[in-house]
Amino acid sequence: MTPISTAVDGQSSMLFGYQSGARAVLTSTSLGRSATRASIVGTEAPDQVDGDFYAPSSFTVISRDGGVTRFTFPSQGRVLRYQASDVARRVRSGGCDSPLMPLDETVLIMVAMNEVLAQLAGFGGLHITGVDLANSQ
């Protein structure tokens, strides 16, 4: 974590490990404009989300033999449009949980992000007035 003059975290990196052996690496920066891309690398082929990962309209799969397949789909709006539409459908039908992203999984992600914040705070970065990130779990 690298603080910048405004006391905002200038950049950070996160490494996640999973019981399956999978790994995830996330980086962020506000020190300069950077690509907002995402890649998913699996044993069969890497997938590259084209454009902004939070508002995708296509992705590319590159097979082991070098073949390239691009998938495109209509993109209307930005950010959490699909998630918001799914929540609205589920609430209208009397539900509140999604088989694609169950509530328990959402809570686990929030716990993981809380741990990231606590660890950043432990390095002397990330301070939120009135919140003790190191003891917030």
C-alpha positions as CSV (number, residue, x, y, z in Angstrom):
1,M,0.0,0.0,0.0
2,T,1.4,3.4,-1.0
3,P,-0.3,6.5,0.6
4,I,-0.5,9.7,-1.4
5,S,-0.4,13.2,-0.1
6,T,-4.2,13.4,0.5
7,A,-3.9,10.4,2.9
8,V,-6.0,8.3,0.4
9,D,-4.5,4.9,-0.4
10,G,-2.6,5.5,-3.6
11,Q,-2.3,1.9,-4.5
12,S,-2.8,-1.5,-3.1
13,S,-2.4,-5.2,-4.0
14,M,-4.3,-8.2,-2.7
15,L,-3.5,-11.9,-3.1
16,F,-6.3,-14.4,-2.3
17,G,-5.8,-18.2,-1.9
18,Y,-8.6,-20.7,-2.0
19,Q,-8.9,-24.2,-0.6
20,S,-9.1,-25.5,-4.2
21,G,-5.7,-24.1,-4.9
22,A,-7.0,-21.3,-7.0
23,R,-5.4,-17.8,-6.6
24,A,-6.6,-14.3,-7.3
25,V,-4.6,-11.2,-7.6
26,L,-6.2,-7.7,-7.4
27,T,-4.5,-4.4,-7.7
28,S,-5.7,-0.8,-7.5
29,T,-4.2,2.6,-7.9
30,S,-5.3,6.2,-7.9
31,L,-1.8,7.4,-8.7
32,G,-2.6,7.4,-12.4
33,R,-5.2,6.3,-14.9
34,S,-5.0,2.6,-15.5
35,A,-6.9,-0.1,-17.4
36,T,-10.0,-1.4,-15.7
37,R,-9.5,-4.9,-17.1
38,A,-10.0,-8.4,-15.8
39,S,-8.5,-11.7,-16.8
40,I,-9.6,-15.2,-15.7
41,V,-6.8,-17.7,-16.3
42,G,-7.9,-21.3,-16.1
43,T,-6.3,-24.7,-16.9
44,E,-7.9,-24.8,-20.4
45,A,-7.9,-21.2,-21.6
46,P,-7.5,-17.6,-20.4
47,D,-10.5,-15.3,-20.7
48,Q,-9.9,-11.6,-21.1
49,V,-12.8,-9.2,-20.3
50,D,-12.7,-6.6,-23.0
51,G,-13.1,-3.0,-21.8
52,D,-14.1,-2.1,-18.3
53,F,-14.6,-5.2,-16.2
54,Y,-17.5,-3.6,-14.3
55,A,-19.5,-2.9,-17.5
56,P,-18.5,-5.7,-19.9
57,S,-19.9,-6.1,-23.4
58,S,-17.6,-8.8,-24.6
59,F,-14.9,-11.2,-23.6
60,T,-12.2,-13.1,-25.5
61,V,-11.2,-16.8,-24.9
62,I,-7.8,-17.9,-26.2
63,S,-7.5,-21.7,-26.3
64,R,-4.3,-23.7,-25.6
65,D,-3.8,-24.1,-29.4
66,G,-3.9,-20.3,-29.9
67,G,-7.5,-20.2,-31.3
68,V,-9.3,-17.0,-30.4
69,T,-13.0,-16.8,-29.8
70,R,-14.7,-13.5,-29.0
71,F,-18.1,-13.4,-27.3
72,T,-20.2,-10.2,-27.5
73,F,-23.5,-9.3,-25.9
74,P,-25.6,-6.2,-25.7
75,S,-24.5,-3.8,-22.9
76,Q,-27.1,-1.3,-21.8
77,G,-26.0,0.9,-18.9
78,R,-23.0,0.5,-16.7
79,V,-21.8,-1.0,-13.4
80,L,-24.3,-3.2,-11.5
81,R,-27.1,-3.2,-14.1
82,Y,-27.5,-7.0,-14.3
83,Q,-27.2,-7.5,-10.6
84,A,-29.9,-4.8,-9.9
85,S,-32.2,-6.4,-12.5
86,D,-31.8,-9.8,-11.0
87,V,-32.6,-8.5,-7.5
88,A,-35.7,-6.7,-8.8
89,R,-36.9,-9.9,-10.4
90,R,-36.3,-11.9,-7.3
91,V,-38.0,-9.4,-5.0
92,R,-41.0,-9.2,-7.3
93,S,-41.4,-13.0,-7.2
94,G,-41.1,-13.0,-3.4
95,G,-37.5,-14.3,-3.2
96,C,-34.4,-12.7,-1.9
97,D,-31.6,-15.2,-2.7
98,S,-30.0,-16.0,-6.0
99,P,-28.6,-19.4,-7.1
100,L,-25.9,-17.5,-9.0
101,M,-24.8,-15.4,-6.0
102,P,-26.3,-16.8,-2.8
103,L,-26.5,-14.5,0.2
104,D,-24.0,-16.6,2.1
105,E,-21.4,-16.0,-0.7
106,T,-22.1,-12.3,-0.6
107,V,-21.4,-12.3,3.1
108,L,-18.2,-14.2,2.7
109,I,-17.0,-11.6,0.1
110,M,-17.9,-8.8,2.5
111,V,-15.9,-10.6,5.3
112,A,-12.9,-11.0,2.9
113,M,-13.0,-7.3,1.9
114,N,-13.3,-6.3,5.6
115,E,-10.1,-8.3,6.2
116,V,-8.4,-6.5,3.3
117,L,-9.4,-3.1,4.8
118,A,-8.1,-4.2,8.2
119,Q,-4.8,-5.4,6.8
120,L,-4.4,-2.1,4.9
121,A,-5.1,-0.2,8.1
122,G,-2.5,-2.3,9.8
123,F,0.1,-1.1,7.4
124,G,-0.6,2.5,8.3
125,G,-2.9,3.2,5.4
126,L,-6.6,3.4,5.1
127,H,-8.2,5.3,7.9
128,I,-12.0,5.8,8.1
129,T,-13.1,8.3,10.8
130,G,-15.0,6.6,13.5
131,V,-14.3,3.0,12.3
132,D,-11.8,0.6,13.9
133,L,-11.0,-1.5,10.9
134,A,-8.6,-3.7,12.8
135,N,-11.3,-4.8,15.2
136,S,-14.5,-4.6,13.1
137,Q,-15.1,-8.4,12.6
